Amino acid sequence: MQISDVKTDCRFFKGYIPCKFNKTENTRCTVNNVVCKFYEQTDKKILIIKLGAIGDVIRTTPLFSRLKKENPKAKFYWLTQTPDVVPTEVDSILKFNFENSLWLQEIEFDIAINLDKDYEACALFNKITAQKKYGFSLVDGLSAPVNKLAEHKYLTGIFDDLNKQNKKNYLEEIFEICDLDFRGEKYFLDSFEKHSREWKLNYSKKIIGLNTGCGGRWTSRLWSEEYWVKLSKQLIAEGYEVLFLGGELEHEKNKRLSEKSGGKYFGTFPLKTFINLVNQVDLVVTAVTMAMHITLGLKKKIVLFNNIFNKHEFELYGLGEIIEPEKECTCFFSAKCKNSNYECMDSLYPEKVSALVNKLLPK
């Protein structure tokens, strides 16, 4: 075999180890001038940098779906902090670290996209070689739009008054950054059936997941334990199965809520198992958190609490509705409530949440 027989443009070519078909089928790129039957030629290299939180990575998957559809022969690379939720259809799913960052700088891409304004992502993006670049880079040590396409998203991210005026949802914005129009492309998320448990749920009833957390930083979004208990009791009385959801930060709280209300709580789990647990429910009640994006990715119904963000940011795909406090929230995009007179979330009442659940899940 000659070096000229090696198909380095094959989707499955690794370059430092045998490809999977050499291992399983004992094939080679070319034998006696006959090309391997598994050879899949690629014609472009496309890089997506979305480090972000888990939810942010999940809500970027519609962009990948569109890019894949329009570039079916492209080889895709995705650099992220959370590789578990990146679609397996991506050819190279890369954890953000020194080794992978160094390697990417030695590849010439046709298209490179950076959707993060974090300094480390922008600094790396400056080092990436690509014929077309979209998103954000670094200028004089500060994040900046690569071109005019990213200016809208950049400006709404640094000025609250412009953010409040914005009528575009997040997906419209990131598609616009890449010179594309959003056409309703859905989230892309596996349900991780291999990571399932024997969930002790009554599947003869509609199952409502109550996601009680919002992370340790954004306490301005928290709903009171009293209201969670009241909602759980009301939903159980109406014939629903209620399941409390959350992570380590909500563990003790969810145990209390379960004991006080009769709703079920199974504890905390690794990410893939948690995603599978969410897949068991019919509807999730949640604030703007990772669980929101998991819910949409699994195409479940949703009641979304919102008080500190622009509601136009969220694309729910017709799966649910946004509910906001009756009293004005004065802590826009703030981690902690700044209002000394009242907390707006106290005017988001359980009875209205229950009514919305009934509307979305008619018996």
C-alpha positions as CSV (number, residue, x, y, z in Angstrom):
1,M,0.0,0.0,0.0
2,Q,1.3,3.5,-0.9
3,I,0.8,6.7,1.1
4,S,-1.1,8.0,-1.9
5,D,-3.7,5.3,-1.3
6,V,-4.7,6.7,2.1
7,K,-8.0,8.6,2.1
8,T,-7.3,11.4,4.6
9,D,-10.5,13.1,3.6
10,C,-12.7,10.2,4.8
11,R,-15.0,11.0,7.7
12,F,-13.7,8.1,9.6
13,F,-10.0,8.6,9.1
14,K,-8.1,9.2,12.4
15,G,-4.6,9.6,11.3
16,Y,-3.0,8.3,14.5
17,I,-4.9,5.1,15.1
18,P,-6.9,2.7,12.8
19,C,-10.4,3.7,11.9
20,K,-13.3,1.7,13.3
21,F,-13.8,-0.2,10.0
22,N,-10.2,-1.3,9.9
23,K,-10.7,-2.7,13.4
24,T,-14.1,-4.4,12.8
25,E,-14.0,-5.2,9.0
26,N,-10.2,-5.4,8.4
27,T,-10.6,-2.9,5.6
28,R,-8.1,-0.4,4.3
29,C,-8.6,2.9,2.4
30,T,-7.6,1.4,-0.9
31,V,-6.8,-2.2,-1.9
32,N,-5.7,-3.0,-5.4
33,N,-7.1,0.3,-6.6
34,V,-10.5,-0.5,-5.0
35,V,-11.7,2.1,-2.5
36,C,-13.1,0.9,0.8
37,K,-16.9,0.5,0.7
38,F,-17.1,2.5,4.0
39,Y,-15.3,5.5,2.5
40,E,-17.2,8.7,3.1
41,Q,-15.6,11.7,1.6
42,T,-15.8,15.0,3.4
43,D,-15.6,18.3,1.6
44,K,-15.4,20.9,4.4
45,K,-14.3,21.3,8.0
46,I,-16.7,23.2,10.3
47,L,-15.9,24.2,13.9
48,I,-18.4,25.2,16.6
49,I,-17.1,26.7,19.8
50,K,-19.8,26.7,22.5
51,L,-18.2,26.1,25.8
52,G,-21.0,27.5,28.0
53,A,-23.2,25.9,30.6
54,I,-25.0,22.6,29.8
55,G,-28.3,24.4,28.9
56,D,-26.5,26.8,26.5
57,V,-24.8,23.9,24.7
58,I,-28.2,22.1,24.3
59,R,-29.9,25.2,22.9
60,T,-27.1,25.5,20.3
61,T,-27.9,22.1,18.8
62,P,-30.5,23.4,16.4
63,L,-27.8,25.4,14.7
64,F,-25.8,22.2,14.2
65,S,-28.8,20.5,12.7
66,R,-29.2,23.3,10.1
67,L,-25.5,23.4,9.3
68,K,-25.4,19.6,8.9
69,K,-28.4,19.8,6.6
70,E,-26.8,22.5,4.4
71,N,-23.3,20.9,4.5
72,P,-24.0,17.1,4.5
73,K,-20.5,16.2,3.5
74,A,-18.8,18.5,6.0
75,K,-16.7,17.2,8.9
76,F,-17.9,18.8,12.1
77,Y,-15.9,19.7,15.2
78,W,-17.4,21.0,18.5
79,L,-15.3,22.4,21.4
80,T,-17.2,22.5,24.7
81,Q,-17.0,22.1,28.5
82,T,-19.9,19.6,28.4
83,P,-19.4,17.0,25.6
84,D,-22.1,14.7,27.0
85,V,-24.9,16.7,25.5
86,V,-23.3,17.4,22.1
87,P,-25.1,15.4,19.3
88,T,-23.2,12.1,18.5
89,E,-23.5,13.0,14.9
90,V,-20.7,15.6,15.4
91,D,-17.5,13.9,14.1
92,S,-15.1,15.3,16.7
93,I,-16.6,16.2,20.1
94,L,-13.8,17.9,22.0
95,K,-13.5,18.8,25.7
96,F,-12.1,22.3,26.1
97,N,-8.5,21.8,27.3
98,F,-5.0,22.7,26.4
99,E,-4.4,19.7,24.2
100,N,-7.5,20.1,22.0
101,S,-7.1,23.9,21.8
102,L,-3.5,23.4,20.6
103,W,-4.6,20.8,18.0
104,L,-7.4,23.0,16.6
105,Q,-5.0,25.8,15.9
106,E,-3.3,23.4,13.4
107,I,-6.4,22.8,11.3
108,E,-7.6,25.0,8.4
109,F,-11.4,25.2,8.7
110,D,-13.8,26.3,6.0
111,I,-16.2,27.7,8.6
112,A,-15.5,28.5,12.3
113,I,-18.1,29.7,14.7
114,N,-17.6,31.0,18.2
115,L,-20.8,31.8,20.1
116,D,-19.1,32.5,23.5
117,K,-18.0,35.9,24.6
118,D,-15.8,34.4,27.4
119,Y,-12.3,35.7,27.0
120,E,-10.7,32.2,26.8
121,A,-13.1,31.2,23.9
122,C,-12.5,34.5,22.1
123,A,-8.7,34.3,22.6
124,L,-8.6,30.8,21.1
125,F,-10.8,31.9,18.2
126,N,-8.2,34.5,17.3
127,K,-5.8,31.7,16.8
128,I,-8.1,29.6,14.6
129,T,-7.6,29.6,10.9
130,A,-10.8,29.6,8.8
131,Q,-12.0,30.9,5.5
132,K,-15.1,32.2,7.1
133,K,-15.5,33.2,10.8
134,Y,-18.7,34.0,12.7
135,G,-19.4,35.1,16.2
136,F,-17.0,36.7,18.7
137,S,-13.3,37.2,18.9
138,L,-10.9,39.2,21.1
139,V,-9.8,42.8,20.4
140,D,-7.4,44.5,22.8
141,G,-8.2,41.8,25.4
142,L,-12.0,42.3,25.2
143,S,-14.6,40.3,23.4
144,A,-15.9,41.8,20.2
145,P,-18.1,40.9,17.2
146,V,-16.2,39.3,14.3
147,N,-18.5,41.2,11.9
148,K,-21.8,43.1,11.6
149,L,-23.8,39.8,11.8
150,A,-22.8,39.5,15.5
151,E,-23.3,43.1,16.5
152,H,-27.0,42.8,17.6
153,K,-26.2,39.9,19.9
154,Y,-23.1,41.7,21.2
155,L,-25.0,44.9,22.0
156,T,-27.9,43.2,23.8
157,G,-25.4,41.4,25.9
158,I,-23.7,44.5,27.2
159,F,-26.6,46.9,27.6
160,D,-29.7,46.0,29.7
161,D,-31.9,48.6,28.1
162,L,-31.2,47.1,24.6
163,N,-31.8,43.6,25.9
164,K,-35.2,44.7,27.3
165,Q,-36.1,46.0,23.8
166,N,-35.1,42.9,22.0
167,K,-37.8,40.8,20.3
168,K,-35.7,38.1,18.8
169,N,-35.3,34.7,20.5
170,Y,-31.9,33.2,21.2
171,L,-32.1,30.9,18.3
172,E,-32.9,33.7,15.9
173,E,-29.9,35.5,17.2
174,I,-27.4,32.8,16.8
175,F,-28.6,31.8,13.4
176,E,-28.4,35.5,12.4
177,I,-24.8,35.5,13.7
178,C,-24.0,32.7,11.2
179,D,-25.8,34.5,8.3
180,L,-28.8,32.0,8.5
181,D,-32.5,32.4,9.1
182,F,-34.0,30.3,11.9
183,R,-36.7,28.0,10.5
184,G,-37.9,26.3,13.7
185,E,-35.1,23.8,13.9
186,K,-35.5,21.7,17.1
187,Y,-33.2,20.9,20.0
188,F,-31.1,17.8,19.5
189,L,-30.8,15.7,22.7
190,D,-30.5,12.0,23.5
191,S,-32.8,10.5,26.1
192,F,-29.9,8.2,27.4
193,E,-32.0,5.0,27.8
194,K,-28.8,3.1,28.7
195,H,-28.6,5.2,31.8
196,S,-32.2,4.6,32.9
197,R,-33.2,3.3,36.3
198,E,-36.3,1.4,37.5
199,W,-38.1,4.6,38.2
200,K,-40.9,4.0,40.7
201,L,-43.5,6.1,39.0
202,N,-47.2,5.6,38.3
203,Y,-47.3,5.8,34.5
204,S,-51.1,5.4,34.5
205,K,-51.1,9.1,35.6
206,K,-49.8,12.2,33.9
207,I,-46.4,12.9,35.6
208,I,-45.4,16.4,36.5
209,G,-41.8,17.2,37.2
210,L,-41.2,20.1,39.6
211,N,-37.7,21.5,39.1
212,T,-37.1,23.6,42.2
213,G,-33.6,25.0,41.6
214,C,-32.0,27.8,39.6
215,G,-28.3,27.4,40.5
216,G,-26.4,28.9,43.4
217,R,-25.9,32.2,41.7
218,W,-29.3,33.3,40.5
219,T,-31.3,33.3,43.7
220,S,-33.5,36.1,42.3
221,R,-35.3,33.3,40.4
222,L,-36.1,31.1,43.4
223,W,-39.7,30.2,44.3
224,S,-40.6,29.7,47.9
225,E,-40.7,26.3,49.5
226,E,-44.2,27.1,50.7
227,Y,-45.4,27.6,47.1
228,W,-43.7,24.4,45.9
229,V,-45.5,22.4,48.6
230,K,-48.8,24.0,47.8
231,L,-48.5,23.3,44.1
232,S,-47.4,19.7,44.7
233,K,-50.4,19.1,47.0
234,Q,-52.8,20.7,44.5
235,L,-51.5,18.7,41.5
236,I,-51.7,15.4,43.5
237,A,-55.3,16.2,44.5
238,E,-56.1,16.7,40.9
239,G,-54.8,13.2,40.0
240,Y,-51.3,13.9,38.8
241,E,-48.1,12.0,39.8
242,V,-45.6,14.6,41.1
243,L,-41.9,14.3,41.0
244,F,-39.4,16.7,42.4
245,L,-36.3,17.4,40.3
246,G,-33.0,19.1,41.1
247,G,-29.3,18.7,41.7
248,E,-27.0,18.7,44.7
249,L,-27.9,22.3,45.6
250,E,-31.6,21.3,45.9
251,H,-31.1,17.9,47.5
252,E,-32.0,18.8,51.1
253,K,-34.8,21.1,49.9
254,N,-36.4,18.5,47.7
255,K,-36.3,16.0,50.5
256,R,-38.3,18.5,52.7
257,L,-40.7,19.3,49.9
258,S,-41.3,15.6,49.2
259,E,-42.0,14.9,52.9
260,K,-44.3,17.9,53.3
261,S,-46.3,17.5,50.1
262,G,-46.3,13.8,49.2
263,G,-44.6,14.3,45.9
264,K,-41.9,11.8,45.0
265,Y,-38.2,12.5,45.1
266,F,-35.5,10.0,44.0
267,G,-32.3,12.0,44.8
268,T,-29.6,13.4,42.6
269,F,-28.0,11.6,39.6
270,P,-25.2,12.0,37.0
271,L,-26.2,14.2,34.1
272,K,-27.2,11.4,31.6
273,T,-29.3,9.6,34.3
274,F,-31.0,12.9,35.2
275,I,-31.8,13.5,31.5
276,N,-33.4,10.1,31.4
277,L,-35.4,10.9,34.5
278,V,-36.8,14.0,33.0
279,N,-37.7,11.9,30.0
280,Q,-40.2,10.0,32.2
281,V,-42.4,13.0,32.8
282,D,-45.1,14.6,30.7
283,L,-44.6,18.2,31.8
284,V,-41.9,20.1,33.7
285,V,-42.5,23.2,35.9
286,T,-39.2,25.1,36.0
287,A,-37.4,28.4,36.1
288,V,-34.9,29.3,33.4
289,T,-32.3,26.6,34.1
290,M,-30.5,23.7,32.5
291,A,-33.7,21.6,33.2
292,M,-35.6,24.0,30.9
293,H,-33.4,23.1,28.0
294,I,-33.4,19.4,28.8
295,T,-37.2,19.6,28.8
296,L,-37.3,21.2,25.4
297,G,-34.7,18.9,24.1
298,L,-36.8,15.9,25.1
299,K,-39.9,17.6,23.6
300,K,-41.8,17.6,26.9
301,K,-44.5,20.1,27.9
302,I,-43.3,23.0,30.0
303,V,-44.4,25.7,32.3
304,L,-41.6,28.2,32.4
305,F,-41.1,30.7,35.3
306,N,-39.5,33.9,34.2
307,N,-38.9,37.1,36.1
308,I,-35.5,38.5,35.4
309,F,-35.0,37.8,31.7
310,N,-36.5,39.1,28.4
311,K,-39.3,36.6,27.8
312,H,-38.8,37.0,24.0
313,E,-35.5,35.2,24.4
314,F,-37.1,31.8,24.8
315,E,-38.4,29.6,22.0
316,L,-40.7,27.0,23.4
317,Y,-41.7,25.3,20.1
318,G,-45.4,25.4,21.1
319,L,-44.7,23.0,24.0
320,G,-45.7,25.3,26.8
321,E,-46.1,28.8,28.2
322,I,-44.2,31.3,30.1
323,I,-45.6,32.6,33.4
324,E,-44.4,35.7,35.1
325,P,-45.0,37.3,38.5
326,E,-48.0,39.7,38.8
327,K,-45.8,42.3,40.4
328,E,-43.0,43.9,38.4
329,C,-39.6,42.5,38.8
330,T,-37.0,45.2,39.4
331,C,-33.9,43.0,39.2
332,F,-33.5,42.5,35.5
333,F,-30.6,40.2,34.8
334,S,-29.5,40.3,38.4
335,A,-28.4,37.4,40.5
336,K,-30.1,38.6,43.7
337,C,-33.3,40.5,44.2
338,K,-32.6,44.2,44.8
339,N,-36.2,45.2,45.8
340,S,-36.5,45.9,49.5
341,N,-40.3,46.3,49.3
342,Y,-41.2,42.9,47.9
343,E,-39.9,39.9,46.0
344,C,-41.6,39.6,42.7
345,M,-41.6,35.7,42.8
346,D,-44.0,35.9,45.7
347,S,-46.7,37.2,43.3
348,L,-46.3,34.1,41.0
349,Y,-49.1,32.1,42.6
350,P,-49.4,28.3,42.7
351,E,-53.0,28.3,41.7
352,K,-52.2,30.0,38.4
353,V,-49.4,27.5,37.8
354,S,-51.8,24.6,38.5
355,A,-54.3,26.1,36.1
356,L,-51.7,26.3,33.4
357,V,-50.6,22.7,33.9
358,N,-54.3,21.6,33.4
359,K,-54.5,23.7,30.3
360,L,-51.4,22.1,28.8
361,L,-52.3,18.6,29.8
362,P,-56.0,18.3,29.4
363,K,-57.5,15.3,31.0
